[in-house]
Amino acid sequence: MAHTLDPAGGLPAVWTGTNGRAAVLRALEPGDDGLLGDFVRKLSPASRYQRFHVGVRELPAPWLDLLTRVDPAREFALIALASDGERAACVAEARYALDPDHDDAREFALAVADGWHGQGLGVELLQRLLAHAHARGVERLFGEVLRTNTAMLRLANRSGFRVATHPADARLLRVTQQLRSPWASQRIAA
Ligand SMILES: CC(C)(COP(=O)(O)OP(=O)(O)OC[C@H]1O[C@@H](n2cnc3c(N)ncnc32)[C@H](O)[C@@H]1OP(=O)(O)O)[C@@H](O)C(=O)NCCC(=O)NCCS
């Protein structure tokens, strides 16, 4: 699959969904903990569980802090913002981060606000993660997906990921996309 987006991420950018609703996509910034916290709190319990694989109602402050401190050498994170009347609200978040066991691999995760499902935002965000990782020389991108998460498995499938069993957790499947040959000498660029 070709990933032709601007390597810098082409952000900020305006995205328009299949039903005409628009959102601004931009890189996640250190001061976004409030936006991100609200976004996670407003997800349905099912979506929160699918995203974090634990039953939390909201993210504890240290976890939120960790998610908003993005190290550009090892991670990439973006959010989608839309007006909820008076102010901007986060309606989606997507990221990849270093896999501590494999220097050349990155693990991705994303979530879209329940009211925004099915309009193409998941596809857009995953394509952006793939393009960014590809431009950075990441060897492979993978995600851990609950077996019951039909929407994410469908999204991964249509985005070119292979699905395999998880080595350690029977609840999960691992979806992987090889972005470059493991034998290539190219290193991950900061
Ligand atoms: C998975 C998720 C990110 C998809 O986002 P989205 O914006 O709704 O996805 P899109 O509109 O881009 O659609 C992508 C594909 O998913 C499918 N899809 C979307 N919602 C679906 C649903 N409820 N059931 C089945 N398939 C669904 C779409 O049909 C589309 O596939 P298709 O083009 O083959 O028809 C979203 O459902 C979500 O945030 N879920 C909760 C968090 C989560 O599961 N995160 C994944 C952790 S790795």
The ligand as a MOL file (V3000), in Angstrom:
LIG
                    3D

  0  0  0     0  0            999 V3000
M  V30 BEGIN CTAB
M  V30 COUNTS 48 50 0 0 0
M  V30 BEGIN ATOM
M  V30 1 C -12.2720 1.7110 15.2940 0
M  V30 2 C -12.5970 3.1950 15.0880 0
M  V30 3 C -11.3360 4.0040 15.3310 0
M  V30 4 C -13.0750 3.3600 13.6250 0
M  V30 5 O -13.2310 4.7630 13.4190 0
M  V30 6 P -14.3240 5.3250 12.3820 0
M  V30 7 O -14.0300 6.7580 12.2110 0
M  V30 8 O -15.6870 4.9480 12.8240 0
M  V30 9 O -13.9500 4.4840 11.0940 0
M  V30 10 P -14.2680 4.8770 9.5870 0
M  V30 11 O -15.5150 5.6570 9.5010 0
M  V30 12 O -13.0520 5.4780 8.9920 0
M  V30 13 O -14.5280 3.4290 8.9940 0
M  V30 14 C -13.4680 2.4900 8.8770 0
M  V30 15 C -14.0190 1.1220 8.6490 0
M  V30 16 O -14.6130 0.6550 9.8720 0
M  V30 17 C -15.9380 0.2380 9.6140 0
M  V30 18 N -16.7510 0.5400 10.7590 0
M  V30 19 C -16.9070 1.7410 11.3620 0
M  V30 20 N -17.7420 1.5880 12.4230 0
M  V30 21 C -18.1100 0.2820 12.4350 0
M  V30 22 C -18.9480 -0.5050 13.2600 0
M  V30 23 N -19.6000 0.0360 14.3090 0
M  V30 24 N -19.0760 -1.8200 13.0010 0
M  V30 25 C -18.4370 -2.3880 11.9590 0
M  V30 26 N -17.6190 -1.7020 11.1500 0
M  V30 27 C -17.4750 -0.3910 11.3780 0
M  V30 28 C -16.3810 1.0260 8.4250 0
M  V30 29 O -17.4330 0.3500 7.7950 0
M  V30 30 C -15.1270 1.0760 7.5980 0
M  V30 31 O -14.9430 -0.1070 6.8940 0
M  V30 32 P -15.4020 -0.1940 5.3640 0
M  V30 33 O -14.8400 1.0100 4.6850 0
M  V30 34 O -14.8150 -1.4620 4.9480 0
M  V30 35 O -16.8840 -0.1540 5.4160 0
M  V30 36 C -13.7690 3.6420 15.9960 0
M  V30 37 O -14.8250 2.7320 15.8720 0
M  V30 38 C -13.3690 3.7890 17.4620 0
M  V30 39 O -12.8670 4.8100 17.8910 0
M  V30 40 N -13.6210 2.7380 18.2810 0
M  V30 41 C -13.3420 2.7860 19.7190 0
M  V30 42 C -11.8430 2.8120 20.0290 0
M  V30 43 C -11.1100 1.6930 19.3140 0
M  V30 44 O -11.6370 0.6270 19.0710 0
M  V30 45 N -9.8220 1.9460 19.0160 0
M  V30 46 C -8.9770 0.9720 18.3970 0
M  V30 47 C -7.8560 0.5900 19.3560 0
M  V30 48 S -6.3980 0.0870 18.4540 0
M  V30 END ATOM
M  V30 BEGIN BOND
M  V30 1 1 1 2
M  V30 2 1 2 3
M  V30 3 1 2 4
M  V30 4 1 2 36
M  V30 5 1 4 5
M  V30 6 1 5 6
M  V30 7 2 6 7
M  V30 8 1 6 8
M  V30 9 1 6 9
M  V30 10 1 9 10
M  V30 11 2 10 11
M  V30 12 1 10 12
M  V30 13 1 10 13
M  V30 14 1 13 14
M  V30 15 1 14 15
M  V30 16 1 15 16
M  V30 17 1 15 30
M  V30 18 1 16 17
M  V30 19 1 17 18
M  V30 20 1 17 28
M  V30 21 1 18 19
M  V30 22 1 18 27
M  V30 23 2 19 20
M  V30 24 1 20 21
M  V30 25 1 21 22
M  V30 26 2 21 27
M  V30 27 1 22 23
M  V30 28 2 22 24
M  V30 29 1 24 25
M  V30 30 2 25 26
M  V30 31 1 26 27
M  V30 32 1 28 29
M  V30 33 1 28 30
M  V30 34 1 30 31
M  V30 35 1 31 32
M  V30 36 2 32 33
M  V30 37 1 32 34
M  V30 38 1 32 35
M  V30 39 1 36 37
M  V30 40 1 36 38
M  V30 41 2 38 39
M  V30 42 1 38 40
M  V30 43 1 40 41
M  V30 44 1 41 42
M  V30 45 1 42 43
M  V30 46 2 43 44
M  V30 47 1 43 45
M  V30 48 1 45 46
M  V30 49 1 46 47
M  V30 50 1 47 48
M  V30 END BOND
M  V30 END CTAB
M  END
